[in-house]
Amino acid sequence: MKKRRRKFARSVRLLAAGALMAVALLGFACASSVDTRGAVNVLTAEGTVNPIMARYIDRGIDAAEDADATAVVVRLDTPGGLDTSMRDIVKRFNEAEVPVIVYVWPSGARAASAGTFITMAAHVAAMAPNTTIGAAHPVGAGGEDIEGTLGDKVTNEAAEYIRGIAQLRGRNADWAEDAVRRSIAANENEALEENVIDIVADNLDDLLEQADGLTVRPASGETTVRTVGVPVVHNDMTLIERFLSIISDPNIAFILLSLGMLGVFFELLNPGALFPGVLGAIALLLGFFSLGTLPINWAGVFLIVLAFVLFVAEIAVAGFGILGVGGVISLILGGLLLTSTSNPEFQVSRWLIFGMAAVIGVFFLTTIGALVRARRQPVALGPQTLVGRQAVARSPLDPSGIVFLEGERWTAVSVGGRVEEGETVEVVGMEGIRLRVRPVQKE
């Protein structure tokens, strides 16, 4: 039986690995089938600035360079994100051998925080109507202000970094520094007037028309942008990149961590249950990957782990009490502290936190409650399980005779006086293979 389970588990792992490889190959096939030779490559970067976005932009620029594209347009809409990923994107712009145009799009979009650095690092910066840029003051990993000397160091370094970017591209360095130090922001018209961007364009066609003829200096040397009369190719995210981008969300991370812990716990509670343990491990891996792409407060992660440690510890003690309640409270606090920031883009939904805690709490109340009740029952094995059962006399018992008990005939001895045939008796014990019975009192 164990060998069968091991073979089955191995088959499931191989099947899962094969499925992931197939999806990856399909994603890369879709990406490589795009013919971008001599065209304008259009990338779409939406959501938080994280390693997935950085790798996507890097791949898009690589494809444009390999195909001798005339330019790369990055349509950007972001509330900000990780400083490390932002710097990776800025460095890739500086190394690009083709002109890079960042277009804050669509109407209502923004290039906030890290998005400000990315926009100003482009060879050509553009915005659509009703868009904003700015508010780039650095914050801590949990979204909080950085106090004291460390805060001054981080702010000064970020201010000088964006000033250098603005000077390199010939843009308003004073405004860029104020965006970091004073968190100022501007709409598209103000940004154009302040020489923060180069173009305000209604749509992609308008952008390409206005960008045509501009002189820029990519890594390959000074060149003139030619974007009119050339084909436009959209190089979107692959299936894998989209999937990874979707799970790079604090709500998804919280769900994956909770379900992953629950699956692993169920496997510990019921060894041999293959799928909960396997799915729990996969969910945990995806959850930790998601955490790696977000500004996470690790104290929240430790509280979530502690919650399930308390749940597991509840099994090792008799009774459901303080450990289980403590686990629920720890899970709620972990969700609240997972991203302790005022920015709603990086917050876990309160409804999700309390809902998940309620569901998992009810699960442990019912499951562990049943387990504890089973533990408290007296151990009864073999013939002793017959004590307390009722039988029917098949012959007079004076004091011994035959009784019928659960489809079987037993030799019985009455300890409560004579019993007539057909009367009901109760088993009170055993002597070898003979039952000891007594008459059931009639009301």
N, C-alpha and C positions, 0 to 999 in steps of 0.2 A: 504493500500500500504506500509506504514511504517512497519507494523507488518510482511508483507511478506519479506521485505528487511532484517529486523532483523533476521528472521528465516533463510533466505538464508545465511546471514553472519555467523550465528552460525553453520550452516551445513558445510560451507566452512572451518571454523576454526577447527571443529571436524575432517573433512576429512584430512586436512593438518596435524593435530596432529597425527591422526592414521597412515598416510603415513610415517611420521618421526619415529614413534615408530616401524613400521614394518621394515623400513630400519635398525634401530638400532638393533632390535632383530636379523635380518638377519646377520648383521655384527658381533654381539657377537656370534651367532651360528657358523658362519664360523671360528671365532677365537677359540672357545672352542672345535671344532671338531678335532683340530690338536692333534695327539697323540705324545707327546715328551718324553715318558718314556725311560730313559736310553740313550737318543740320544744327539747329538750335535744340539743345537737350533741356527738357523741362522736368525739374524735380519738385515734389510737393512734400514739404516738411511741416507737419502739424503736430501739436501737442507739446509735451515737455521736452526740453533739451536733455537727452540722455545718450548712453552709448549706442543705442539702436539707431537714433537719428544721425549720430556722428558717423557710424559705419555706412549707413545708407547714402549720405552725402559724399563720403569718400568713394564709395563704389560708383556713384553717378558721375563724379568728376573723372575717375579712372576710365570709365567707358567713353566719356566725351573726348578725353585725350587720345585714347586708342583709335577713335574713329575720326580724328581731325575735325571735331565739331567746331563751329564758329563761335559758339558761346554756350554757357550753362545758365539757365534761369532757375533759381531756387525760390519757389513760392513758399513764404514763411508765415506761420501763425503760431505764436508760442507765448505762454505766460512766463517763460524762463525755465531754469532747470539747473543741472549740475555744472559747476565751474569747470571741472576737468573735461567734460564733453564739449563745452563751449570753446575751450582753448584748442581742443583737437580740431574743431571745425575751422576756427580762425587760422590755425597753422596750415590746414589743407588749402584754404583760400590763398594763402601767401605762396604756397608751392604750386598752385595750379598754373598750367601752361596755356590755358584758354581763359578768356574773360568770364568772370563769374558775376552774374547779376542777381541780387537778392530783391525780391518783390514781396512786400508785406501785403498779403492778399488772403481772402477776399474782403469786401467791404465789411467793416466791423471787426477785422482782425487786429492783432497787435504784435509788436516785437518788444516785449517787456523784459527787463532784467537781462538775462543772458542773450536774449534776442536782440537787444540793442548792440551788443558787441558784434554779433554775427552780421547784422545789417550794415554797420559802419565798416566792417572788414571787407565787404564786397568791393569789387572794382567799380561796379555801378550799383547804387542804392536807390530803390524806388518804392513808392507806397501807393496803394489804391485809395480812393476816396473813403472817408470815414474810418480811418485806421489811426493807430497811435504807436509811438515809440518812446522809450525812456524808462524811468523808474528803475535804475540799475544799481541801487545801493546793495552791497553784499550783505547777506544774512547767514546765520548759522545753519548747520545741517538740518535742524528742526524748524527752520524758518524764523527763529528768534534773532533779535539784535545781538551783535557781538560787542560786549562791553569791554572797557578798560584798554590797556595797552595793545592787547591782541586785536581788538576792534579797530584801533587806529592803524595798526600795521596792515591789516587786511584791506581797509578802505583806501589807504594811501597807495598800496600796491595796485589795487583795481583801478584807481583813478589814473595813475600813471600809465597803466596798460592800455586803457581806452584812449587816453590822450595820444599815446604813440600810434595807435591804430588810426585815429582821426588825422593826425599829421601825415602819416604815410599815404593816405588816400586824398589828402588835400581838403579835408572837411573841418568843421568848426570844433576845434579841440577844447575850447572853453566850455561850450555847451555840453560836450561829451563828458567832461570832468564833473560838471554840475549834475549831470544825470546820475553819476555815481555818488557824489558827496551829498547832494541835496534831494535826490530822487525826483528830479523834475522830469516832466514828460511833455510831448508835443503831438499835435495832430499832423496830418500830411502837409497842410498848407504852412503851418508854423515851421515844420521841419525843413521844408523847401526854402522858406524865407531865411532861416537861420543857417543855411548851408550844411544841414545835417544829411540830407539826401540829395539826389541829383534829378529825380523825375517823379512827377505825380501822373499816374496813368490809370485810365478808366478800366482797361482790360489788358489781356496779354498782347493782342494785336497793336494796341496803342503803345504799350511799353516797347515792343520790338521796333516800332516806327520811330519813336523818340530816341531810343538807344543807338540807332544806326548812325554811324559817323563819329561817335565819341571816341576819343583817344584814351587808352588805358595802358597800364604797364603790368601785365602778368609776369610770371617767372620766365617766360620765353623771350621777354623783351617788349618794348613799346609796340603797340599795334592799334589798328582802328577797328572798332566793332562793326561788323556787317551782319545785320539781322533782318534786312528787308529782302524779300524775294528768295529766301532759303527755306527748306522744309523745316517743320517743327515736329519733334518726336518727344512724346511723354514717356519718361523712364520712371515708372512708379515703383513702389516697394514690392518685393517678392512676397509670396504667401508666407514664408517663414518670417520675414521682417515684419509683416503686418501682424502675425500672431504674437511675436515677441513684443511688438509695440503695444498691442492690446493688453497683454498681461503686465506691462510696465505701468501699473496704475495702483495707487494705495489701496483702493477697495478690493481689487483683484488679489493683491498681495495678502491682505488680511484674510480673505476667503480661502486662498490656497494654503496659508499657514494653518488655519483652523481645521480645514478638512484633512490636510496632511497629518496633523497631530491626531485627529480623530481616527483616521485609518490605521495609523501605527498603533494607537491605543487598542483598537478593536482586535488587531492581530495579536497583541500581548494578552488580551482578555480571552481570546479564542484561538490558540495556536493551531495552525493548519488551514485557517481561512485565508486562501491565497490572495484573492482579489483586493480585499480591503488594505492589506499590507502593501501590495505592489502599487495600488493607486495612491495610497497615502505617501509612499516614498516619492513617487513621481510628482505629486502635488507639492511636497516639501521642496524638492529640487527647483521646481518652477517658481515657488514662492520666494525662495532665497535669491533666485536670479532676478525676479521682479524687484526685490529689495535693493539689489545692487545697482539698479538703474534709477533709484529715487533718493531724495534727501530724507533719509530715515533717522529717527531717534532710536538708537539700539536699545535703550532702556525699555521701550515698548515691546520690542522683539523678545527680550528676556522675560518680560512679564507674561507674554503669551506662552512661551515655553514653560515658565513656572506654573501657569494654570494647568497645563496637562500633566506636569510632574505631580501636582497635588491630586489630580484626578486618579493617576496611577497609584499614588500612595494610599488613596482611599480604599483601594481593593485590599491592601495589605493589613488593614486594621478592621476590627469588628465594629460595624455600625456606620451609618451615613451621617456625617455631621460637619464639623468645622473645616475639615480638609476639602470636602466637596464645595461648600459655600465659599471658602477661600479661593478655590479654583475659578469659580464663576466671577468673583470680584476681580481676581487677577486678570482674567480674560478681558473684562470690560476696561480696566485701566490700561492694559496693553494696547487695545484698539484706540483708546483716546490719546495715548502718548506716542503711537506709532509715527504720526506726523503732526507734532504739536506746532502748527503754524497757522497764521491767520489767513493764508492764501487758500481759498477753497479748492484750487486745483490740486493741492497736495494734502488734503484732508480725507480721512476715512469717514464715510457717512455715519452719523450718529444712529440713524435708524438701523443700519447694517450691524453696527457694533452690538446694540442692545438686542436686536433680533437674533443674531448668531449666538450671543450669550444665553438667551432664553431657550433656544432650540437645544444647544449642547447641554445646558443645565437640566432640562427636562429629560434628555437622553440618559444622563448619568443618574438622575433621580430614579427613573424607572429601571434601568438596567442594573445599576449597583444595588438598588433597593431589593430587586428580585434576587440578586446574588447573595446579599446579606441574609435575607429570609431563608434561602436554601442552606446557608451555613449554619443557621441557628436551629434547624430541624435536627432532631436526634437521629443518630445513625441506626438504620434498621436493615439488616441483611438476612437472607435465608429464611428459615421457618419463623423467626421472630416477627416477620412482617405480617403473620396471620393473627397475632394477638390483637384483640379488639374487633375482629371480624365476626359476623353472624352466620350461623349454619342452621340446617333443618335436620331434626332427628329422623332417621330412616328406620329406626327400631327403638324399642324402649331402652332407656339408659338406667340400669339399676345395679350397680352404678355405671357399668360399661355398656357400649353398644356402637352403632354405626351412625355417623352424621354425614350430611352432604354439604360440602363447602366449595363454592366457586367451581362447580363442574366435576368435583372429585369426591370419592368416598373415603372417609377417614375413620379410624378407630378412636373413640372418645370415651373419657371418663367424666362423669358428672360429679362436681364438687358442691352442688347445691341441692341435692336430693334427687328423687326419682324424676325422670323426664319421660313423658309419653311420646309415642311416635307422632310425627307431624309438628311437634312443638319447636319453637325457635330458641336457639341457645347462642351464647356468646363465648368466644374463645378467650380464656384467661391465662393460658400458658401451655407448655408442652412437656411431656415426659418421654424422651426418646422420640419415637415416631407416633406417639399417641397424644391426642389433644386433651387438654383439661378444659372443661366447659361448665357453664352454669346457666340455668334457665333465665330467659329474658322476662322480667316482670311485666305483666300485662296491665295496662291502665284500666 
